[in-house]
């Protein structure tokens, strides 16, 4: 059994309204040293696969078919045993 940890973030060229709102709220709280906020998604998948490479491929397929919008988002997959 493998665990895939997937971080999905908006591409830098895409406006992040949630991040902008969070940044503004942090500034209102006096946290002016925070210069930028980007909000994304974190997903964990438990994958029954024969190898780490197979688990990565399954997670990659999950991302491209459902979890990430490849036009607007980037993703990074980390596989753990």
DOKOL-660429 format. One record per atom (N, C-alpha, C): atom name; x negated, y, z negated. Coordinates in steps of 0.1 Angstrom, whole numbers. Example, Ala and Ser with C-alpha at 12.3 -4.5 7.8 and 13.67 -1.06 7.14 Angstrom:
! DOKOL-660429
@at=N | xx=-132 | yy=-57 | zz=-78
@at=CA | xx=-123 | yy=-45 | zz=-78
@at=C | xx=-132 | yy=-33 | zz=-78
@at=N | xx=-128 | yy=-22 | zz=-71
@at=CA | xx=-137 | yy=-11 | zz=-71
@at=C | xx=-129 | yy=0 | zz=-79
This chain:
! DOKOL-660429
@at=N | xx=-8 | yy=-12 | zz=0
@at=CA | xx=0 | yy=0 | zz=0
@at=C | xx=-9 | yy=12 | zz=0
@at=N | xx=-6 | yy=22 | zz=8
@at=CA | xx=-13 | yy=34 | zz=10
@at=C | xx=-4 | yy=46 | zz=7
@at=N | xx=-10 | yy=57 | zz=2
@at=CA | xx=-2 | yy=69 | zz=0
@at=C | xx=-7 | yy=79 | zz=9
@at=N | xx=2 | yy=85 | zz=17
@at=CA | xx=-2 | yy=96 | zz=26
@at=C | xx=3 | yy=109 | zz=20
@at=N | xx=-7 | yy=118 | zz=18
@at=CA | xx=-3 | yy=131 | zz=13
@at=C | xx=-4 | yy=141 | zz=25
@at=N | xx=7 | yy=147 | zz=28
@at=CA | xx=8 | yy=156 | zz=40
@at=C | xx=11 | yy=170 | zz=36
@at=N | xx=2 | yy=179 | zz=40
@at=CA | xx=4 | yy=194 | zz=38
@at=C | xx=8 | yy=200 | zz=51
@at=N | xx=19 | yy=207 | zz=51
@at=CA | xx=24 | yy=213 | zz=63
@at=C | xx=25 | yy=228 | zz=60
@at=N | xx=18 | yy=236 | zz=69
@at=CA | xx=18 | yy=250 | zz=68
@at=C | xx=22 | yy=257 | zz=81
@at=N | xx=28 | yy=269 | zz=80
@at=CA | xx=30 | yy=276 | zz=93
@at=C | xx=17 | yy=280 | zz=99
@at=N | xx=16 | yy=281 | zz=112
@at=CA | xx=4 | yy=285 | zz=118
@at=C | xx=2 | yy=300 | zz=115
@at=N | xx=-10 | yy=304 | zz=115
@at=CA | xx=-14 | yy=318 | zz=111
@at=C | xx=-7 | yy=328 | zz=120
@at=N | xx=-4 | yy=325 | zz=133
@at=CA | xx=3 | yy=334 | zz=142
@at=C | xx=18 | yy=335 | zz=139
@at=N | xx=24 | yy=327 | zz=130
@at=CA | xx=38 | yy=327 | zz=127
@at=C | xx=40 | yy=335 | zz=115
@at=N | xx=50 | yy=345 | zz=115
@at=CA | xx=54 | yy=352 | zz=103
@at=C | xx=60 | yy=343 | zz=93
@at=N | xx=56 | yy=345 | zz=80
@at=CA | xx=61 | yy=337 | zz=69
@at=C | xx=69 | yy=345 | zz=60
@at=N | xx=82 | yy=346 | zz=62
@at=CA | xx=91 | yy=355 | zz=54
@at=C | xx=91 | yy=351 | zz=39
@at=N | xx=91 | yy=338 | zz=36
@at=CA | xx=91 | yy=333 | zz=22
@at=C | xx=78 | yy=337 | zz=16
@at=N | xx=67 | yy=336 | zz=23
@at=CA | xx=54 | yy=340 | zz=17
@at=C | xx=53 | yy=355 | zz=15
@at=N | xx=59 | yy=363 | zz=24
@at=CA | xx=59 | yy=378 | zz=23
@at=C | xx=68 | yy=381 | zz=10
@at=N | xx=79 | yy=375 | zz=9
@at=CA | xx=88 | yy=378 | zz=-3
@at=C | xx=81 | yy=374 | zz=-16
@at=N | xx=74 | yy=363 | zz=-16
@at=CA | xx=66 | yy=359 | zz=-28
@at=C | xx=55 | yy=368 | zz=-31
@at=N | xx=48 | yy=373 | zz=-21
@at=CA | xx=37 | yy=382 | zz=-22
@at=C | xx=42 | yy=396 | zz=-28
@at=N | xx=54 | yy=400 | zz=-23
@at=CA | xx=60 | yy=413 | zz=-28
@at=C | xx=64 | yy=411 | zz=-43
@at=N | xx=70 | yy=400 | zz=-46
@at=CA | xx=74 | yy=397 | zz=-60
@at=C | xx=61 | yy=397 | zz=-69
@at=N | xx=51 | yy=391 | zz=-65
@at=CA | xx=38 | yy=390 | zz=-73
@at=C | xx=33 | yy=404 | zz=-75
@at=N | xx=33 | yy=412 | zz=-65
@at=CA | xx=29 | yy=426 | zz=-66
@at=C | xx=37 | yy=434 | zz=-76
@at=N | xx=50 | yy=431 | zz=-76
@at=CA | xx=59 | yy=438 | zz=-86
@at=C | xx=56 | yy=433 | zz=-100
@at=N | xx=51 | yy=421 | zz=-101
@at=CA | xx=47 | yy=416 | zz=-115
@at=C | xx=33 | yy=421 | zz=-119
@at=N | xx=27 | yy=429 | zz=-110
@at=CA | xx=14 | yy=435 | zz=-114
@at=C | xx=2 | yy=427 | zz=-109
@at=N | xx=5 | yy=416 | zz=-102
@at=CA | xx=-6 | yy=408 | zz=-97
@at=C | xx=-11 | yy=413 | zz=-83
@at=N | xx=-17 | yy=425 | zz=-84
@at=CA | xx=-21 | yy=431 | zz=-72
@at=C | xx=-34 | yy=425 | zz=-65
@at=N | xx=-41 | yy=417 | zz=-72
@at=CA | xx=-53 | yy=410 | zz=-67
@at=C | xx=-49 | yy=399 | zz=-57
@at=N | xx=-37 | yy=395 | zz=-57
@at=CA | xx=-32 | yy=385 | zz=-47
@at=C | xx=-30 | yy=392 | zz=-34
@at=N | xx=-37 | yy=389 | zz=-24
@at=CA | xx=-37 | yy=396 | zz=-12
@at=C | xx=-28 | yy=390 | zz=-1
@at=N | xx=-25 | yy=377 | zz=-2
@at=CA | xx=-17 | yy=371 | zz=8
@at=C | xx=-11 | yy=358 | zz=3
@at=N | xx=1 | yy=355 | zz=7
@at=CA | xx=8 | yy=343 | zz=3
@at=C | xx=14 | yy=336 | zz=15
@at=N | xx=11 | yy=323 | zz=16
@at=CA | xx=17 | yy=315 | zz=27
@at=C | xx=23 | yy=303 | zz=20
@at=N | xx=36 | yy=300 | zz=23
@at=CA | xx=43 | yy=289 | zz=17
@at=C | xx=45 | yy=278 | zz=27
@at=N | xx=42 | yy=266 | zz=23
@at=CA | xx=44 | yy=254 | zz=32
@at=C | xx=51 | yy=243 | zz=25
@at=N | xx=49 | yy=231 | zz=30
@at=CA | xx=55 | yy=219 | zz=24
@at=C | xx=45 | yy=209 | zz=21
@at=N | xx=47 | yy=201 | zz=10
@at=CA | xx=39 | yy=190 | zz=6
@at=C | xx=48 | yy=178 | zz=6
@at=N | xx=43 | yy=167 | zz=13
@at=CA | xx=51 | yy=155 | zz=14
@at=C | xx=42 | yy=143 | zz=10
@at=N | xx=47 | yy=134 | zz=2
@at=CA | xx=40 | yy=121 | zz=0
@at=C | xx=48 | yy=110 | zz=6
@at=N | xx=41 | yy=101 | zz=13
@at=CA | xx=47 | yy=89 | zz=19
@at=C | xx=40 | yy=77 | zz=14
@at=N | xx=47 | yy=67 | zz=8
@at=CA | xx=41 | yy=54 | zz=5
@at=C | xx=43 | yy=45 | zz=17
@at=N | xx=32 | yy=40 | zz=22
@at=CA | xx=32 | yy=33 | zz=35
@at=C | xx=26 | yy=19 | zz=33
@at=N | xx=34 | yy=9 | zz=37
@at=CA | xx=29 | yy=-4 | zz=37
@at=C | xx=22 | yy=-7 | zz=50
@at=N | xx=9 | yy=-7 | zz=50
@at=CA | xx=1 | yy=-9 | zz=63
@at=C | xx=-10 | yy=-18 | zz=60
@at=N | xx=-16 | yy=-24 | zz=70
@at=CA | xx=-27 | yy=-34 | zz=69
@at=C | xx=-40 | yy=-27 | zz=67
@at=N | xx=-41 | yy=-14 | zz=72
@at=CA | xx=-54 | yy=-7 | zz=70
@at=C | xx=-52 | yy=8 | zz=68
@at=N | xx=-62 | yy=15 | zz=64
@at=CA | xx=-61 | yy=29 | zz=63
@at=C | xx=-58 | yy=36 | zz=76
@at=N | xx=-65 | yy=31 | zz=86
@at=CA | xx=-62 | yy=37 | zz=100
@at=C | xx=-48 | yy=35 | zz=104
@at=N | xx=-42 | yy=24 | zz=101
@at=CA | xx=-28 | yy=21 | zz=105
@at=C | xx=-19 | yy=31 | zz=97
@at=N | xx=-22 | yy=32 | zz=84
@at=CA | xx=-14 | yy=41 | zz=76
@at=C | xx=-15 | yy=55 | zz=81
@at=N | xx=-27 | yy=60 | zz=85
@at=CA | xx=-28 | yy=73 | zz=90
@at=C | xx=-20 | yy=75 | zz=103
@at=N | xx=-20 | yy=65 | zz=111
@at=CA | xx=-13 | yy=65 | zz=124
@at=C | xx=2 | yy=66 | zz=121
@at=N | xx=7 | yy=59 | zz=112
@at=CA | xx=21 | yy=59 | zz=108
@at=C | xx=25 | yy=73 | zz=103
@at=N | xx=16 | yy=79 | zz=94
@at=CA | xx=19 | yy=92 | zz=89
@at=C | xx=19 | yy=102 | zz=100
@at=N | xx=9 | yy=101 | zz=109
@at=CA | xx=8 | yy=110 | zz=121
@at=C | xx=21 | yy=109 | zz=129
@at=N | xx=26 | yy=97 | zz=132
@at=CA | xx=39 | yy=96 | zz=139
@at=C | xx=50 | yy=102 | zz=132
@at=N | xx=51 | yy=100 | zz=118
@at=CA | xx=61 | yy=107 | zz=110
@at=C | xx=61 | yy=122 | zz=112
@at=N | xx=49 | yy=127 | zz=112
@at=CA | xx=48 | yy=142 | zz=113
@at=C | xx=52 | yy=147 | zz=127
@at=N | xx=47 | yy=140 | zz=137
@at=CA | xx=51 | yy=145 | zz=151
@at=C | xx=65 | yy=143 | zz=154
@at=N | xx=71 | yy=132 | zz=149
@at=CA | xx=85 | yy=130 | zz=153
@at=C | xx=96 | yy=136 | zz=144
@at=N | xx=92 | yy=140 | zz=131
@at=CA | xx=102 | yy=145 | zz=122
@at=C | xx=97 | yy=156 | zz=112
@at=N | xx=86 | yy=153 | zz=106
@at=CA | xx=83 | yy=161 | zz=94
@at=C | xx=77 | yy=175 | zz=97
@at=N | xx=70 | yy=177 | zz=109
@at=CA | xx=64 | yy=190 | zz=112
@at=C | xx=69 | yy=194 | zz=126
@at=N | xx=71 | yy=207 | zz=127
@at=CA | xx=74 | yy=213 | zz=140
@at=C | xx=61 | yy=218 | zz=146
@at=N | xx=56 | yy=210 | zz=155
@at=CA | xx=43 | yy=213 | zz=160
@at=C | xx=41 | yy=226 | zz=168
@at=N | xx=52 | yy=232 | zz=172
@at=CA | xx=52 | yy=245 | zz=178
@at=C | xx=48 | yy=256 | zz=168
@at=N | xx=53 | yy=254 | zz=156
@at=CA | xx=51 | yy=265 | zz=146
@at=C | xx=43 | yy=261 | zz=134
@at=N | xx=40 | yy=248 | zz=132
@at=CA | xx=34 | yy=243 | zz=120
@at=C | xx=21 | yy=235 | zz=123
@at=N | xx=12 | yy=236 | zz=114
@at=CA | xx=0 | yy=227 | zz=114
@at=C | xx=2 | yy=217 | zz=102
@at=N | xx=-5 | yy=206 | zz=103
@at=CA | xx=-4 | yy=196 | zz=92
@at=C | xx=-17 | yy=189 | zz=90
@at=N | xx=-19 | yy=185 | zz=77
@at=CA | xx=-32 | yy=178 | zz=74
@at=C | xx=-27 | yy=166 | zz=66
@at=N | xx=-33 | yy=154 | zz=70
@at=CA | xx=-29 | yy=141 | zz=64
@at=C | xx=-41 | yy=136 | zz=56
@at=N | xx=-39 | yy=132 | zz=43
@at=CA | xx=-49 | yy=126 | zz=35
@at=C | xx=-43 | yy=112 | zz=31
@at=N | xx=-51 | yy=101 | zz=34
@at=CA | xx=-46 | yy=88 | zz=30
@at=C | xx=-54 | yy=83 | zz=18
@at=N | xx=-47 | yy=78 | zz=8
@at=CA | xx=-53 | yy=72 | zz=-4
@at=C | xx=-48 | yy=57 | zz=-5
@at=N | xx=-57 | yy=49 | zz=-11
@at=CA | xx=-53 | yy=35 | zz=-13
@at=C | xx=-46 | yy=34 | zz=-26
